[in-house]
Amino acid sequence: MISPAVLLLLGWMLIPLSMTLYFSFLRYNLLQPGSGNPFVGWENYYWFVTDPSFKAALFNTLILVGGVLLITTLGGIGFALLLDRPMFGQGVIRIMVIAPFFVMPTVSGLVWKNMFMNPVNGIFGHLASAIGMQPVDFFGQIPLASIIFIVSWMWLPFATLILLTALQSLDQEQIEAAEMDGANWLNRFWFMVLPHMARAITVVILIQTIFLLSVFAEILVTTNGGPGTATSRSWNCACGGHRGTPPHEETLGPAPE
């Protein structure tokens, strides 16, 4: 027998998904919701996959997700190992490490864009000029790498928190016994610590992948998919950002006032 909580969860997930699929087969315009919404079949999907930037958007998505997962997973393991050691002000340091996760994506993108990565007024630009180097235009020269760095900065605290929790659940008596048997730090980490953190690493990868596939705000406020298609994502294709207005929207006319 299915419990009411499971039914509620299924309804919470399946109803929005079903409505999304239903509207994807309609000629639906949010500016004119009462314009008839005729059934157009696969036309919207055809428009999406034939967009010139579709392949670039798919490639950028894979690079973004893979890059962020690599940085946050390895960085989370490193920070978890450091934070698990006794140190002065350990509680304050843990709060500071976790703090970026609570910053809104839009705010994070704007702060990195204007305060740090701006080649003229940004902190990195001033530091480069101070040591005689040419300031880097991060969002003009390496836009995708800059986006990966910003998103990784936001998700690294999440990975650190999950992995630190898993690390603290490890029985220290096993570590002490292995140390007494002559196992060095690398062997203890590779054969004991890392296998114990395997489930937590899997959880981090799965949860982050779900959210990283829908990254939107950080790209919108920094590059808006540019320059060109360098940081394009699927929402650029869906909005016709690189090919103009979809044919079924050209005949709708202006939105009613």
C-alpha positions as CSV (number, residue, x, y, z in Angstrom):
1,M,0.0,0.0,0.0
2,I,1.3,3.4,-1.0
3,S,1.5,5.9,1.9
4,P,-0.2,9.3,1.6
5,A,3.3,11.0,1.7
6,V,4.5,9.0,-1.3
7,L,1.3,9.9,-3.2
8,L,1.8,13.6,-2.3
9,L,5.4,13.4,-3.5
10,L,4.4,11.8,-6.7
11,G,1.8,14.4,-7.4
12,W,4.2,17.2,-6.6
13,M,6.6,15.8,-9.2
14,L,4.4,14.3,-11.9
15,I,1.8,17.0,-12.2
16,P,4.2,19.8,-13.2
17,L,6.1,17.4,-15.4
18,S,2.9,16.3,-17.2
19,M,1.8,20.0,-17.6
20,T,5.3,20.9,-19.1
21,L,5.1,18.0,-21.6
22,Y,1.5,19.0,-22.5
23,F,2.4,22.7,-23.1
24,S,5.5,21.7,-25.1
25,F,3.1,20.4,-27.9
26,L,1.1,23.6,-28.0
27,R,1.7,26.9,-29.6
28,Y,1.7,28.6,-26.3
29,N,2.7,32.3,-25.7
30,L,3.0,33.5,-22.2
31,L,2.3,37.1,-23.3
32,Q,-1.0,36.0,-24.9
33,P,-2.2,33.0,-22.9
34,G,-5.7,33.2,-24.3
35,S,-4.7,33.2,-28.0
36,G,-6.0,29.7,-28.7
37,N,-2.9,27.6,-28.0
38,P,-3.3,25.2,-31.0
39,F,-1.7,21.8,-31.0
40,V,1.5,21.9,-33.1
41,G,3.0,18.5,-32.4
42,W,6.8,18.3,-32.6
43,E,7.2,21.8,-34.1
44,N,8.6,23.2,-30.9
45,Y,11.1,20.4,-30.5
46,Y,12.1,20.7,-34.2
47,W,12.8,24.4,-33.7
48,F,14.8,23.6,-30.6
49,V,17.1,20.9,-32.0
50,T,17.7,22.8,-35.3
51,D,18.8,26.0,-33.7
52,P,22.3,26.9,-34.8
53,S,23.5,27.1,-31.2
54,F,22.0,23.8,-30.1
55,K,25.3,21.8,-30.5
56,A,27.3,24.5,-28.8
57,A,24.7,24.7,-26.0
58,L,24.9,20.9,-25.5
59,F,28.7,21.0,-25.5
60,N,28.8,23.9,-23.0
61,T,26.4,22.1,-20.7
62,L,28.5,19.0,-20.6
63,I,31.7,21.0,-20.0
64,L,30.0,23.1,-17.3
65,V,28.6,20.1,-15.4
66,G,31.7,18.1,-15.7
67,G,34.0,20.9,-14.7
68,V,32.0,21.9,-11.7
69,L,31.6,18.3,-10.5
70,L,35.4,17.8,-10.8
71,I,36.3,20.9,-8.9
72,T,33.6,20.6,-6.2
73,T,34.2,16.9,-5.6
74,L,38.0,17.1,-5.4
75,G,37.8,20.4,-3.5
76,G,35.1,19.1,-1.2
77,I,37.3,16.1,-0.3
78,G,40.3,18.4,0.4
79,F,38.3,20.9,2.5
80,A,36.6,18.1,4.4
81,L,40.0,16.6,5.3
82,L,41.3,20.0,6.4
83,L,38.1,20.9,8.5
84,D,38.1,17.5,10.2
85,R,41.4,18.4,11.9
86,P,41.4,20.2,15.2
87,M,42.3,23.8,14.8
88,F,41.8,27.2,16.5
89,G,38.4,28.8,15.6
90,Q,37.2,25.6,13.9
91,G,33.5,26.6,14.2
92,V,34.0,30.0,12.6
93,I,36.1,28.6,9.8
94,R,33.4,26.0,9.0
95,I,30.8,28.8,8.8
96,M,32.9,30.9,6.5
97,V,33.5,27.9,4.2
98,I,29.8,27.1,4.0
99,A,28.7,30.7,3.7
100,P,28.9,31.0,-0.2
101,F,26.2,28.3,-0.6
102,F,23.6,30.7,0.9
103,V,24.4,33.6,-1.6
104,M,21.7,34.0,-4.3
105,P,23.0,33.0,-7.7
106,T,22.1,36.4,-9.2
107,V,24.0,38.2,-6.5
108,S,27.0,35.9,-6.8
109,G,27.2,36.4,-10.5
110,L,27.0,40.2,-10.3
111,V,29.6,40.3,-7.5
112,W,32.1,38.3,-9.4
113,K,31.4,40.1,-12.6
114,N,31.7,43.7,-11.3
115,M,33.9,43.5,-8.2
116,F,36.4,40.8,-9.1
117,M,36.5,39.9,-12.8
118,N,35.9,43.3,-14.3
119,P,39.1,44.1,-16.3
120,V,39.0,47.8,-15.6
121,N,37.5,48.2,-12.1
122,G,37.7,44.6,-10.7
123,I,40.1,43.4,-8.0
124,F,41.8,40.9,-10.3
125,G,42.4,43.6,-12.8
126,H,44.0,45.9,-10.3
127,L,46.2,43.1,-9.0
128,A,47.3,42.3,-12.5
129,S,48.2,45.9,-13.2
130,A,50.0,46.2,-9.9
131,I,52.5,43.5,-10.9
132,G,52.9,44.7,-14.5
133,M,50.6,42.2,-16.2
134,Q,47.8,42.8,-18.7
135,P,44.3,42.5,-17.0
136,V,42.3,39.5,-18.2
137,D,38.9,40.1,-19.7
138,F,37.4,37.0,-18.0
139,F,34.0,37.1,-19.7
140,G,35.5,38.0,-23.1
141,Q,38.5,35.8,-23.3
142,I,37.6,32.8,-21.1
143,P,33.9,33.1,-20.5
144,L,33.0,29.4,-20.0
145,A,35.9,28.9,-17.6
146,S,34.8,31.9,-15.6
147,I,31.3,30.6,-15.4
148,I,32.6,27.2,-14.2
149,F,34.7,29.0,-11.5
150,I,31.7,31.0,-10.2
151,V,29.3,28.0,-10.1
152,S,32.0,25.9,-8.4
153,W,32.5,28.6,-5.8
154,M,28.8,28.4,-5.0
155,W,28.5,24.6,-4.9
156,L,31.8,23.8,-3.2
157,P,30.4,24.5,0.3
158,F,27.6,22.0,-0.3
159,A,30.1,19.2,-1.3
160,T,32.3,20.1,1.7
161,L,29.4,19.9,4.1
162,I,28.2,16.5,2.9
163,L,31.7,15.0,2.7
164,L,32.7,16.4,6.1
165,T,29.6,14.8,7.6
166,A,30.5,11.4,6.1
167,L,34.1,11.8,7.2
168,Q,33.2,12.5,10.8
169,S,31.1,9.3,10.9
170,L,34.2,7.2,10.2
171,D,35.3,5.1,13.2
172,Q,38.6,6.6,14.4
173,E,39.5,3.3,16.1
174,Q,39.9,1.7,12.7
175,I,42.2,4.6,11.6
176,E,44.3,4.2,14.8
177,A,44.6,0.5,14.3
178,A,45.7,0.9,10.7
179,E,48.3,3.5,11.9
180,M,49.6,1.1,14.5
181,D,50.0,-1.6,11.8
182,G,52.3,0.7,9.9
183,A,49.9,2.1,7.2
184,N,51.0,5.6,6.1
185,W,48.6,8.5,5.5
186,L,48.1,7.8,1.8
187,N,47.2,4.2,2.4
188,R,44.8,5.1,5.2
189,F,43.1,7.6,2.9
190,W,43.0,5.4,-0.2
191,F,41.9,2.2,1.4
192,M,39.8,3.4,4.4
193,V,38.7,7.0,4.2
194,L,37.9,7.2,0.5
195,P,35.8,4.0,0.4
196,H,33.9,5.2,3.4
197,M,33.1,8.5,1.6
198,A,32.0,6.8,-1.6
199,R,28.3,7.0,-0.9
200,A,28.5,10.7,0.1
201,I,30.5,11.4,-3.1
202,T,27.7,9.7,-5.1
203,V,25.1,11.8,-3.4
204,V,27.0,15.0,-4.1
205,I,27.4,14.1,-7.8
206,L,23.8,13.2,-8.2
207,I,22.3,16.2,-6.5
208,Q,24.7,18.7,-8.1
209,T,24.1,17.2,-11.6
210,I,20.4,17.8,-11.2
211,F,20.8,21.4,-10.3
212,L,23.8,22.1,-12.6
213,L,21.7,21.1,-15.7
214,S,19.4,24.0,-14.9
215,V,22.0,26.7,-14.2
216,F,20.5,30.0,-15.4
217,A,21.0,33.1,-13.3
218,E,24.8,33.0,-13.2
219,I,25.0,32.9,-17.0
220,L,22.3,35.4,-17.6
221,V,23.8,38.2,-15.4
222,T,27.4,37.7,-16.6
223,T,27.5,36.7,-20.3
224,N,23.8,36.1,-21.3
225,G,25.1,33.2,-23.3
226,G,27.8,35.1,-25.1
227,P,30.2,36.1,-26.5
228,G,28.6,34.4,-29.5
229,T,27.7,30.9,-28.4
230,A,30.7,30.5,-26.0
231,T,28.4,30.1,-22.9
232,S,25.1,29.3,-24.6
233,R,22.7,26.9,-22.8
234,S,19.5,25.2,-23.8
235,W,17.4,28.2,-22.7
236,N,19.2,30.3,-25.4
237,C,17.8,27.9,-28.0
238,A,14.4,27.8,-26.5
239,C,14.1,31.6,-26.5
240,G,15.4,31.8,-30.1
241,G,18.3,33.8,-28.9
242,H,20.5,33.0,-31.9
243,R,18.0,32.7,-34.6
244,G,15.3,35.3,-34.0
245,T,11.6,34.8,-33.4
246,P,10.1,31.3,-33.8
247,P,7.8,31.2,-36.9
248,H,4.6,30.5,-34.8
249,E,5.2,33.7,-32.8
250,E,5.7,36.0,-35.7
251,T,2.0,36.1,-36.5
252,L,0.8,36.7,-33.0
253,G,1.2,40.4,-33.1
254,P,1.9,42.7,-30.1
255,A,0.8,41.7,-26.6
256,P,-2.5,43.2,-25.4
257,E,-2.2,46.2,-23.1
